[in-house]
Amino acid sequence: MKTTSLSLLMSGMFLLAACQNRMVTPVETTTPQMTDTLPMLATATAVVPETAEPVAWEIEVVAENLYVPWSIVFISTDHLLVSERSGAIREIIDGNLIAEPIYQFNDI
């Protein structure tokens, strides 16, 4: 009986010591408030340094006669695949647009 009482007393002391630890910083929590407004949308903001110098862009035509180019994949430096809004996948090799699409998606 004395061992059980001593064990309970020791457990209580350790528990009390653990609760008195001043090293633990309490975490502040808040509950989000519901409002009648629309949810906030995520936006991205570009941060430009105040000392940004203008960039001299050079525009170069790579291919013509494409129907609304949608996406470009560079296979190599001289081989590109271009998807068109119509669903065609076109090839540009060495700066020349291949006349026939390599694939045509019909469900577009």
N, C-alpha and C positions, 0 to 999 in steps of 0.2 A: 504494500500500500504506500509506503514511503517513497519507493522508486517511481510509482506512477505520479504521485504528487510532485516530486522533484522534476520529472520529465515535463509535466504540464507547466510548472513554474518556469523552467528553462525555455520551453517553446514560446510561452507568453512574453518572456523577456526579449527573445530574438525577434518576435513579431513587432513588439513595441519599438525596439531599436531600428528595425527596418522602416517603420512608419515615420520615425523622427529624422531620417536621413535628410540633411539640408542640401545635398548635392543634386537632388531631383528638382527639375524646374517644371512647374505646373504648365499644362498646355491649355491655352484659351480656345474655346470652341464657340462657334456661333451657329445659329440655325438660320438657313436661308429664308427670307421673307417672300411670300407669294404676293404678286401684284397682278393687276388687271392689264398690264402692258404686255406687248409682244416680247418673246424671248430675245435676248441680245445676240446679235450675229457676230461671229468671229471675223476679224478683219486683220489684214497684214499691213504693216507700215514699213516703208523703206527708210532706213536711216542713212542720210548722205552727209558726210563731213562738210563743214562750212568751207573748207579750203579745197573742195573738189574742183579739179580742172576740167574744162570741156574735153570731150573725147571726139577725135576725128574719125567718124565712121565712114567706111567705104562700102557702097552698095554694089554688088556684082550680080548680074542676071545669070542664073545657072541653067535654067530651062524656060522655054516659052510653050504656049498652047496646052497648058494644064487646066483642067476644070476644077477650080477651087482646091488648091493643094491643102491637104488637111494635116498630114504628118510626114516627117522625113526621118529615115533611118540611114545612117552612114555605114555601109558594109565595109568600105575602105575609103581612102582619100579620093579615089576617082570613080567610085561605084555607089550610087544612092538608090534607095527605094522610096517612092513617094506615093502616099495614099491620096486619092481624090475624093471629094465629097460624093461623087456618083458611085463609089464603091470600087473603083479600079485601082489596082496596084501597078504603078508604072516604074520603069527602070531608067536611070540616067547613068550612062557609062561614058567616061572621058568627056563629059560635057554634052553628050548627045542623047536626046530623049528617044528611047526606043518606041516606035510607032504603036505596036500592039501591047496592051497591058499583059503583065505576066499572070494576073488573076483578076477576076471580076466577081465581086459580091453582088448577087442579084436581089437580096432581101433588104437593101438599103432604101 
